[in-house]
Amino acid sequence: MKKSLLAIGLTVLILSCKKTKTPEFTATNQTGTGTLSGNITKSMSSGSNAPAAGVTISVEVKNAQLYPNTPSNIATYSGSQVYTGTTDANGNYNIAVTTVGGAGVMAIVTINNITSITDPVTGTQAILQAATPTTTKQLITGVTTNYNSNMSTLTNIGTTVTGTATVMGTLKVIYFKENPVGVFTPTLYTLANQSVSLDFDKDPTSQVVKTYNTTTDANGNYSFSVSTTAAAGFNDAAKIYVADYATTQDTIKMGGTQVTGKPGYFSSPAPINVGGVKPTVISNGNTIIYSAFNPN
């Protein structure tokens, strides 16, 4: 019994003399998000600049900058993170990039070449390159860094002649027609002397969306002659539309007499999208119908 108590006492003494070990703390990698945005233009033979749509911008960040506390023998330490963005119709781009706090990261920005028309009259095409294809930008967490650039001619690669496409259709409105007597049915009628608009994306001369306007003839028909090209870098797409139409919703009697209805307006129908508007193309049958009437 005495031996057992002695053993317990020695154990307690040894434990009480043992020093408490201080926990070891390891710094962690803390990342955030920075933004690179800007506008890219392209040089025209006229000396002016136009928005450069469809240009790809690449942003490369070394893993060694993103994860400075990672041991260098880890495989990902030597790699990179690459982020990309593409310019819109106005040449604008916006790219979110992983960064770190404090001074951020030094990112390698690359603007890739494009093929486009430099002379809208002759249709001369060229491979275009940015004035500075590759540069370095400091990107900081929570901060938007702006970087603009212009694409200049690098190599001419041929010519494509511009031409004309025709886009036609009819504008109609729904009135009530009596047939037989006492029975009124919604019926389509052509609508004369009304404005119709067309947006063409994009005009070979101005390099931006061009709006055409016309008026329907006595039979409700409309027609647009659109300047276009078959060259690369153009969307060759049209959007046809009309505005709200203030009028009355009339009734056509059996004998052809037109009875004036309630005043109000017809809501503008959804636009008609027409693709493939290239030189010599004739796009017909684009019918627009006013159907939704809103009385005052």
VOPAGU-2260 file (C-alpha; in pm, 1 decimal, decimal comma):
REM VOPAGU-2260
SITE   aa  ch    i         X         Y         Z
SITE  MET   A    0       0,0       0,0       0,0
SITE  LYS   A    1     280,2     238,7      90,2
SITE  LYS   A    2     464,4     151,6    -232,9
SITE  SER   A    3     153,9     237,7    -438,3
SITE  LEU   A    4     113,6     576,2    -269,8
SITE  LEU   A    5     480,6     649,9    -325,4
SITE  ALA   A    6     454,7     569,5    -698,2
SITE  ILE   A    7     152,2     795,6    -737,0
SITE  GLY   A    8     333,1    1078,2    -562,4
SITE  LEU   A    9     635,6    1052,8    -791,1
SITE  THR   A   10     412,6    1055,6   -1099,7
SITE  VAL   A   11     237,0    1375,5    -985,3
SITE  LEU   A   12     574,6    1536,9    -913,6
SITE  ILE   A   13     708,3    1454,5   -1260,9
SITE  LEU   A   14     395,6    1586,4   -1435,4
SITE  SER   A   15     398,8    1909,9   -1235,4
SITE  CYS   A   16     760,0    1976,5   -1337,5
SITE  LYS   A   17     693,0    1925,5   -1713,1
SITE  LYS   A   18     690,4    2256,7   -1905,5
SITE  THR   A   19     384,5    2356,9   -2109,7
SITE  LYS   A   20     467,9    2366,5   -2486,6
SITE  THR   A   21     378,6    2691,1   -2667,1
SITE  PRO   A   22     156,0    2627,9   -2978,5
SITE  GLU   A   23     327,2    2698,1   -3314,1
SITE  PHE   A   24     150,5    2944,3   -3547,3
SITE  THR   A   25     191,3    2933,1   -3925,6
SITE  ALA   A   26     108,9    3231,7   -4147,0
SITE  THR   A   27    -166,0    3163,1   -4398,1
SITE  ASN   A   28    -214,5    3275,9   -4758,5
SITE  GLN   A   29    -491,3    3535,4   -4780,1
SITE  THR   A   30    -624,8    3612,0   -5129,1
SITE  GLY   A   31    -882,0    3859,7   -5257,3
SITE  THR   A   32   -1006,6    3992,1   -5590,3
SITE  GLY   A   33    -889,9    4286,3   -5798,6
SITE  THR   A   34   -1030,2    4403,3   -6132,7
SITE  LEU   A   35    -870,1    4499,3   -6462,6
SITE  SER   A   36   -1095,0    4694,5   -6700,8
SITE  GLY   A   37   -1058,5    4924,3   -6998,2
SITE  ASN   A   38   -1134,1    4997,6   -7360,5
SITE  ILE   A   39    -967,9    4860,2   -7674,7
SITE  THR   A   40    -984,8    5045,9   -8007,6
SITE  LYS   A   41    -850,8    4969,9   -8354,6
SITE  SER   A   42    -692,8    5196,6   -8614,0
SITE  MET   A   43    -872,8    5264,3   -8942,3
SITE  SER   A   44    -708,6    5366,8   -9270,3
SITE  SER   A   45    -887,9    5702,7   -9242,4
SITE  GLY   A   46    -676,6    5779,5   -8937,3
SITE  SER   A   47    -965,4    5748,5   -8691,2
SITE  ASN   A   48   -1014,6    5476,9   -8430,4
SITE  ALA   A   49   -1315,0    5243,8   -8392,5
SITE  PRO   A   50   -1420,6    5014,1   -8104,5
SITE  ALA   A   51   -1244,1    4677,2   -8124,2
SITE  ALA   A   52   -1502,7    4410,7   -8041,2
SITE  GLY   A   53   -1416,7    4046,6   -7977,1
SITE  VAL   A   54   -1059,5    4108,6   -7860,2
SITE  THR   A   55    -935,5    3859,8   -7598,0
SITE  ILE   A   56    -732,8    3993,3   -7305,4
SITE  SER   A   57    -532,3    3749,3   -7087,3
SITE  VAL   A   58    -412,8    3823,4   -6733,9
SITE  GLU   A   59    -147,3    3595,4   -6582,6
SITE  VAL   A   60     -58,7    3591,9   -6212,2
SITE  LYS   A   61     227,6    3378,1   -6076,1
SITE  ASN   A   62     133,8    3141,0   -5791,8
SITE  ALA   A   63     446,3    3252,3   -5606,4
SITE  GLN   A   64     278,4    3594,9   -5567,4
SITE  LEU   A   65     -61,9    3456,5   -5473,4
SITE  TYR   A   66      66,3    3205,5   -5219,4
SITE  PRO   A   67     391,3    3346,0   -5072,6
SITE  ASN   A   68     366,2    3126,4   -4759,7
SITE  THR   A   69     348,3    2801,5   -4957,1
SITE  PRO   A   70     672,5    2599,9   -4945,5
SITE  SER   A   71     860,1    2626,1   -5273,6
SITE  ASN   A   72     873,2    2249,4   -5309,7
SITE  ILE   A   73     495,0    2233,2   -5352,9
SITE  ALA   A   74     406,5    2171,6   -5718,6
SITE  THR   A   75     156,5    2459,8   -5749,9
SITE  TYR   A   76     409,9    2711,7   -5622,4
SITE  SER   A   77     579,4    2737,4   -5962,2
SITE  GLY   A   78     258,4    2761,3   -6169,9
SITE  SER   A   79      35,5    3050,1   -6274,5
SITE  GLN   A   80    -329,7    3151,4   -6274,7
SITE  VAL   A   81    -461,4    3287,4   -6607,8
SITE  TYR   A   82    -780,2    3493,7   -6636,8
SITE  THR   A   83    -937,8    3604,2   -6967,0
SITE  GLY   A   84   -1198,7    3850,1   -7090,3
SITE  THR   A   85   -1336,8    3963,2   -7427,7
SITE  THR   A   86   -1427,0    4314,6   -7540,6
SITE  ASP   A   87   -1792,9    4391,3   -7608,7
SITE  ALA   A   88   -1940,0    4581,1   -7905,8
SITE  ASN   A   89   -1804,1    4908,2   -7764,3
SITE  GLY   A   90   -1455,1    4768,5   -7706,0
SITE  ASN   A   91   -1496,8    4750,9   -7327,3
SITE  TYR   A   92   -1375,4    4465,2   -7107,2
SITE  ASN   A   93   -1380,8    4377,6   -6738,0
SITE  ILE   A   94   -1178,6    4092,9   -6577,9
SITE  ALA   A   95   -1185,8    3981,6   -6213,1
SITE  VAL   A   96    -843,6    3858,0   -6097,3
SITE  THR   A   97    -734,5    3681,0   -5777,1
SITE  THR   A   98    -490,3    3900,5   -5583,4
SITE  VAL   A   99    -348,0    3933,7   -5232,0
SITE  GLY   A  100    -376,3    4209,1   -4973,6
SITE  GLY   A  101    -134,9    4495,8   -4935,0
SITE  ALA   A  102      61,1    4571,4   -5250,8
SITE  GLY   A  103    -135,2    4314,2   -5450,9
SITE  VAL   A  104      24,4    4130,6   -5743,0
SITE  MET   A  105     211,8    4227,8   -6057,7
SITE  ALA   A  106       7,1    4069,0   -6337,2
SITE  ILE   A  107     116,3    4010,2   -6697,6
SITE  VAL   A  108    -149,8    4149,7   -6933,8
SITE  THR   A  109    -160,4    4028,6   -7295,2
SITE  ILE   A  110    -384,9    4172,9   -7569,9
SITE  ASN   A  111    -428,0    3913,2   -7844,5
SITE  ASN   A  112    -425,1    3989,0   -8217,3
SITE  ILE   A  113    -748,0    4020,2   -8420,4
SITE  THR   A  114    -838,2    4015,1   -8789,4
SITE  SER   A  115   -1045,5    4312,3   -8899,7
SITE  ILE   A  116   -1117,0    4565,2   -9174,8
SITE  THR   A  117    -894,4    4872,8   -9175,3
SITE  ASP   A  118   -1034,3    5035,5   -9491,1
SITE  PRO   A  119   -1417,8    5037,0   -9500,7
SITE  VAL   A  120   -1422,6    5158,7   -9862,8
SITE  THR   A  121   -1200,6    4892,9  -10021,8
SITE  GLY   A  122   -1261,3    4632,0   -9752,7
SITE  THR   A  123    -889,0    4585,1   -9686,4
SITE  GLN   A  124    -839,0    4338,2   -9402,5
SITE  ALA   A  125    -539,9    4318,4   -9172,7
SITE  ILE   A  126    -408,6    4136,1   -8870,0
SITE  LEU   A  127    -414,8    4400,0   -8596,7
SITE  GLN   A  128    -184,0    4408,1   -8297,5
SITE  ALA   A  129    -193,9    4625,6   -7987,3
SITE  ALA   A  130      60,5    4906,4   -7965,4
SITE  THR   A  131     188,7    4728,9   -7652,9
SITE  PRO   A  132      77,3    4363,5   -7681,1
SITE  THR   A  133     214,3    4266,2   -7338,5
SITE  THR   A  134     253,0    4478,9   -7027,9
SITE  THR   A  135     261,7    4446,2   -6648,5
SITE  LYS   A  136      -5,2    4591,1   -6419,9
SITE  GLN   A  137     -29,3    4608,3   -6042,4
SITE  LEU   A  138    -364,2    4462,2   -5931,4
SITE  ILE   A  139    -477,8    4520,7   -5573,2
SITE  THR   A  140    -759,8    4356,6   -5379,3
SITE  GLY   A  141   -1080,4    4560,5   -5400,6
SITE  VAL   A  142    -936,8    4804,8   -5655,4
SITE  THR   A  143   -1026,6    4847,4   -6024,9
SITE  THR   A  144    -723,9    4918,1   -6244,6
SITE  ASN   A  145    -790,7    5075,4   -6585,0
SITE  TYR   A  146    -590,6    4985,0   -6894,5
SITE  ASN   A  147    -677,7    5109,4   -7245,3
SITE  SER   A  148    -503,7    5018,4   -7568,7
SITE  ASN   A  149    -523,6    5070,3   -7945,5
SITE  MET   A  150    -480,6    4797,8   -8209,3
SITE  SER   A  151    -263,6    4912,3   -8499,7
SITE  THR   A  152    -211,7    4750,0   -8840,4
SITE  LEU   A  153      39,5    4466,5   -8841,9
SITE  THR   A  154      -8,2    4283,8   -9173,7
SITE  ASN   A  155    -253,4    4341,1   -9460,8
SITE  ILE   A  156    -408,2    4011,1   -9569,9
SITE  GLY   A  157    -649,4    4098,3   -9854,3
SITE  THR   A  158    -953,9    4299,2   -9955,9
SITE  THR   A  159   -1327,6    4243,2   -9949,3
SITE  VAL   A  160   -1565,9    4474,2  -10134,6
SITE  THR   A  161   -1865,4    4619,2   -9953,7
SITE  GLY   A  162   -2212,6    4588,4  -10103,1
SITE  THR   A  163   -2585,7    4626,7  -10040,3
SITE  ALA   A  164   -2843,6    4397,1   -9884,4
SITE  THR   A  165   -3221,3    4447,4   -9899,6
SITE  VAL   A  166   -3446,4    4384,6   -9601,3
SITE  MET   A  167   -3821,9    4399,6   -9670,9
SITE  GLY   A  168   -4147,0    4328,5   -9493,7
SITE  THR   A  169   -4502,0    4442,1   -9413,0
SITE  LEU   A  170   -4655,5    4627,3   -9120,3
SITE  LYS   A  171   -5002,5    4514,5   -9008,5
SITE  VAL   A  172   -5259,7    4599,2   -8742,6
SITE  ILE   A  173   -5550,1    4398,7   -8595,5
SITE  TYR   A  174   -5901,5    4545,1   -8626,6
SITE  PHE   A  175   -6237,2    4372,8   -8569,3
SITE  LYS   A  176   -6421,2    4265,9   -8884,4
SITE  GLU   A  177   -6793,4    4184,4   -8897,3
SITE  ASN   A  178   -6852,1    3856,3   -9083,9
SITE  PRO   A  179   -7124,8    3735,0   -9071,7
SITE  VAL   A  180   -7355,5    4003,1   -8934,3
SITE  GLY   A  181   -7321,9    4033,5   -8560,2
SITE  VAL   A  182   -7000,1    3828,4   -8542,3
SITE  PHE   A  183   -6679,1    4029,4   -8498,0
SITE  THR   A  184   -6344,3    3859,0   -8556,9
SITE  PRO   A  185   -5992,9    4005,8   -8509,3
SITE  THR   A  186   -5855,0    4053,8   -8860,0
SITE  LEU   A  187   -5520,2    4171,8   -8996,9
SITE  TYR   A  188   -5503,5    4487,3   -9209,9
SITE  THR   A  189   -5193,6    4646,5   -9364,6
SITE  LEU   A  190   -5084,7    4977,2   -9214,5
SITE  ALA   A  191   -4972,5    5258,0   -9448,8
SITE  ASN   A  192   -4760,0    5566,9   -9375,5
SITE  GLN   A  193   -4607,7    5437,8   -9051,5
SITE  SER   A  194   -4244,8    5462,1   -8942,7
SITE  VAL   A  195   -4025,6    5151,3   -8928,0
SITE  SER   A  196   -3663,8    5140,8   -8804,7
SITE  LEU   A  197   -3373,1    4900,0   -8855,4
SITE  ASP   A  198   -3054,2    4874,0   -8648,6
SITE  PHE   A  199   -2765,9    4711,0   -8836,8
SITE  ASP   A  200   -2476,4    4558,5   -8641,7
SITE  LYS   A  201   -2234,8    4678,4   -8759,6
SITE  ASP   A  202   -2190,9    4932,0   -9040,0
SITE  PRO   A  203   -1872,6    4869,4   -9247,1
SITE  THR   A  204   -1791,4    5240,8   -9264,2
SITE  SER   A  205   -1853,6    5360,7   -8908,7
SITE  GLN   A  206   -1772,7    5023,1   -8744,8
SITE  VAL   A  207   -2064,9    5068,6   -8505,7
SITE  VAL   A  208   -2441,1    5004,2   -8509,0
SITE  LYS   A  209   -2618,7    5210,6   -8777,8
SITE  THR   A  210   -2989,7    5298,5   -8767,1
SITE  TYR   A  211   -3203,5    5314,4   -9084,2
SITE  ASN   A  212   -3552,6    5467,9   -9095,0
SITE  THR   A  213   -3830,7    5434,3   -9351,6
SITE  THR   A  214   -4210,3    5464,6   -9391,4
SITE  THR   A  215   -4456,4    5200,9   -9512,6
SITE  ASP   A  216   -4614,7    5255,2   -9852,4
SITE  ALA   A  217   -4988,6    5249,2   -9936,5
SITE  ASN   A  218   -4988,7    4869,9   -9906,7
SITE  GLY   A  219   -4812,8    4863,3   -9571,0
SITE  ASN   A  220   -4480,9    4747,1   -9717,5
SITE  TYR   A  221   -4139,1    4870,8   -9609,9
SITE  SER   A  222   -3788,4    4823,5   -9750,4
SITE  PHE   A  223   -3432,5    4899,4   -9635,8
SITE  SER   A  224   -3113,4    4910,6   -9845,2
SITE  VAL   A  225   -2836,0    4821,2   -9601,8
SITE  SER   A  226   -2466,6    4884,8   -9663,3
SITE  THR   A  227   -2283,0    4568,5   -9559,3
SITE  THR   A  228   -1982,1    4344,7   -9620,4
SITE  ALA   A  229   -1899,6    3975,5   -9625,2
SITE  ALA   A  230   -1560,7    4038,1   -9460,1
SITE  ALA   A  231   -1462,1    3883,8   -9128,5
SITE  GLY   A  232   -1523,6    4075,7   -8808,5
SITE  PHE   A  233   -1882,0    4183,2   -8884,5
SITE  ASN   A  234   -2202,9    4047,2   -8734,0
SITE  ASP   A  235   -2425,9    4112,1   -9039,8
SITE  ALA   A  236   -2731,8    4117,6   -8814,2
SITE  ALA   A  237   -3033,4    4348,5   -8829,5
SITE  LYS   A  238   -3310,4    4432,2   -8582,5
SITE  ILE   A  239   -3638,0    4570,9   -8722,0
SITE  TYR   A  240   -3874,1    4750,7   -8486,8
SITE  VAL   A  241   -4156,8    5006,0   -8456,0
SITE  ALA   A  242   -4271,0    5241,7   -8180,2
SITE  ASP   A  243   -4606,2    5240,1   -7998,3
SITE  TYR   A  244   -4893,4    5331,3   -8233,3
SITE  ALA   A  245   -5147,8    5582,3   -8094,5
SITE  THR   A  246   -5485,3    5531,8   -8263,7
SITE  THR   A  247   -5832,7    5380,9   -8216,2
SITE  GLN   A  248   -5921,7    5013,0   -8237,0
SITE  ASP   A  249   -6175,6    5027,2   -8517,3
SITE  THR   A  250   -6440,1    4788,3   -8646,1
SITE  ILE   A  251   -6493,6    4707,6   -9014,0
SITE  LYS   A  252   -6861,2    4646,7   -9095,4
SITE  MET   A  253   -6990,2    4401,6   -9356,0
SITE  GLY   A  254   -7028,9    4671,3   -9621,1
SITE  GLY   A  255   -6674,1    4797,9   -9563,0
SITE  THR   A  256   -6775,8    5086,3   -9339,2
SITE  GLN   A  257   -6516,5    5161,0   -9073,5
SITE  VAL   A  258   -6655,5    5234,2   -8727,0
SITE  THR   A  259   -6421,1    5425,8   -8498,6
SITE  GLY   A  260   -6348,9    5245,4   -8172,6
SITE  LYS   A  261   -6205,8    5348,1   -7836,5
SITE  PRO   A  262   -5895,3    5569,7   -7840,2
SITE  GLY   A  263   -5571,4    5426,5   -7707,9
SITE  TYR   A  264   -5252,4    5278,2   -7844,9
SITE  PHE   A  265   -5110,3    4954,6   -7976,8
SITE  SER   A  266   -4799,0    4843,4   -7788,5
SITE  SER   A  267   -4487,9    4803,4   -8001,0
SITE  PRO   A  268   -4438,5    4437,8   -8103,0
SITE  ALA   A  269   -4116,4    4254,4   -8024,6
SITE  PRO   A  270   -3835,1    4342,4   -8269,4
SITE  ILE   A  271   -3764,4    4107,2   -8559,3
SITE  ASN   A  272   -3406,7    3979,8   -8570,1
SITE  VAL   A  273   -3263,0    3912,0   -8915,8
SITE  GLY   A  274   -2925,3    3742,2   -8959,0
SITE  GLY   A  275   -2697,1    3694,0   -9257,7
SITE  VAL   A  276   -2746,0    4043,7   -9397,8
SITE  LYS   A  277   -2459,6    4026,9   -9647,7
SITE  PRO   A  278   -2410,3    4187,8   -9993,3
SITE  THR   A  279   -2675,5    4090,2  -10255,7
SITE  VAL   A  280   -2894,4    3920,1   -9990,7
SITE  ILE   A  281   -3270,3    3992,2  -10009,6
SITE  SER   A  282   -3454,5    3919,7   -9686,2
SITE  ASN   A  283   -3831,1    3933,1   -9736,5
SITE  GLY   A  284   -4139,9    3838,0   -9537,3
SITE  ASN   A  285   -4046,4    4024,6   -9220,2
SITE  THR   A  286   -4401,4    4097,8   -9101,2
SITE  ILE   A  287   -4459,8    4318,0   -8797,1
SITE  ILE   A  288   -4805,9    4300,0   -8635,6
SITE  TYR   A  289   -4965,8    4544,1   -8391,8
SITE  SER   A  290   -5190,1    4321,6   -8178,6
SITE  ALA   A  291   -5192,4    4438,9   -7813,8
SITE  PHE   A  292   -5431,4    4736,5   -7785,8
SITE  ASN   A  293   -5440,9    4949,8   -7469,9
SITE  PRO   A  294   -5748,9    5176,9   -7439,0
SITE  ASN   A  295   -5701,2    5516,1   -7274,0
